[in-house]
């Protein structure tokens, strides 16, 4: 039995560069993504294998995936991301969430914080006017003296 490594997207050099930049090891393991998939399946009823829950619409499942993903990233502690607490601390391990490990936040969020967070709207850009300009804009303004 042997393990065959194949790249589906990108070159081997590009994959190695991303792995080096993210400091995530020397290889990509299928077990890591399968563990994440199992978390999503356990958290969202329409994704359960052989389940009876019906995904009524695709936007509903997409919204659920975003919610589960955000809760996973900001609210859940992960044993693989913990590190030893400083000497003299009253606890042995300093636990972190993936968002804390990525430097996005300094504390573990509660579900209330996550659901109450107001995402800032993107800046509004006026739509580009297409087609021929209206006739009003083409006519010169006439100055009428009173």
C-alpha positions in Angstrom: 0.0 0.0 0.0 1.3 3.5 -0.8 0.1 7.1 -0.7 0.0 9.0 -3.9 0.1 12.8 -3.7 -1.6 14.7 -6.5 -2.4 18.3 -6.9 -5.8 19.1 -8.4 -5.5 22.9 -8.4 -2.2 24.8 -8.8 1.4 23.7 -9.2 3.4 21.9 -6.6 5.6 25.0 -6.2 2.5 27.2 -5.5 1.1 24.7 -3.0 4.5 24.5 -1.2 4.6 28.3 -1.0 1.2 28.5 0.6 2.0 25.8 3.1 5.2 27.6 4.0 3.5 31.0 4.3 0.7 29.7 6.5 3.1 27.6 8.6 0.7 24.7 8.5 3.1 21.8 7.9 4.5 20.1 4.9 1.5 18.4 3.6 -2.3 18.6 3.2 -4.1 15.8 4.9 -7.6 14.7 3.9 -8.4 13.9 7.5 -8.3 17.6 8.5 -11.0 18.6 6.0 -13.0 15.5 6.7 -13.0 16.4 10.4 -14.3 19.8 9.5 -16.9 18.3 7.2 -18.1 16.0 10.1 -18.5 19.1 12.3 -20.6 20.8 9.7 -22.7 17.6 9.2 -23.3 17.3 13.0 -24.3 20.9 13.3 -26.6 21.4 10.3 -29.5 19.0 9.9 -29.8 19.1 6.1 -26.1 17.9 5.8 -26.6 14.8 7.9 -26.1 11.6 5.9 -29.3 9.6 5.5 -31.2 12.2 7.5 -34.8 13.1 7.0 -34.4 16.9 7.3 -35.2 18.7 4.1 -33.2 21.6 2.9 -36.1 23.8 1.6 -33.9 26.2 -0.3 -30.3 26.6 -1.2 -30.0 30.1 0.4 -31.3 28.6 3.7 -28.5 26.0 3.7 -25.9 28.6 2.7 -27.0 30.8 5.6 -26.8 27.9 7.9 -23.3 27.0 6.7 -22.2 30.6 7.3 -23.6 30.5 10.8 -22.0 27.2 11.7 -18.7 28.3 10.2 -18.7 31.5 12.2 -19.6 29.8 15.4 -16.9 27.2 14.8 -14.3 29.9 14.1 -15.2 32.5 16.8 -16.9 30.5 19.6 -15.4 27.1 19.8 -12.2 26.2 21.6 -9.9 23.7 19.8 -7.5 21.5 21.7 -5.0 21.5 18.8 -4.7 25.3 19.0 -3.9 25.5 22.7 -0.5 26.3 24.2 1.0 26.1 27.6 0.0 28.9 30.0 2.8 31.0 31.5 4.5 29.8 34.6 2.6 30.7 37.8 -0.8 30.8 36.1 -3.7 29.1 37.7 -4.4 27.0 34.6 -2.2 24.7 32.6 -3.3 25.5 29.1 -4.3 28.7 27.3 -7.1 27.6 24.9 -7.8 29.4 21.7 -10.4 29.6 18.9 -9.3 29.5 15.3 -10.1 33.3 15.1 -7.8 33.9 18.0 -5.0 31.8 16.4 -5.4 33.8 13.2 -5.2 37.1 15.1 -8.8 38.2 14.3 -9.8 38.6 17.9 -8.3 38.5 21.4 -11.1 36.6 23.2 -13.5 33.8 22.7 -16.9 35.1 21.5 -20.2 34.1 23.0 -23.1 33.2 20.7 -24.8 36.4 21.9 -21.8 38.4 20.7 -21.7 36.6 17.4 -25.4 36.9 16.6 -25.4 40.6 17.8 -22.4 41.7 15.7 -23.4 44.2 13.1 -21.4 43.6 9.9 -20.5 47.0 8.4 -22.1 47.6 5.0 -19.8 48.0 2.0 -19.4 51.6 0.7 -22.1 52.4 -1.8 -21.0 53.0 -5.4 -23.4 54.5 -7.8 -24.2 52.2 -10.7 -22.7 53.0 -14.0 -25.2 54.5 -16.4 -25.3 52.5 -19.6 -26.7 53.3 -23.0 -27.4 56.6 -24.7 -27.7 59.7 -22.4 -31.2 61.2 -22.1 -32.1 64.0 -24.5 -32.4 66.5 -21.6 -28.8 66.1 -20.9 -27.8 66.8 -24.6 -29.7 70.1 -24.9 -27.8 73.2 -23.9 -29.3 75.2 -21.1 -31.1 78.3 -22.4 -30.6 81.4 -20.2 -33.9 83.3 -20.3 -33.7 86.9 -19.1 -36.7 88.1 -17.1 
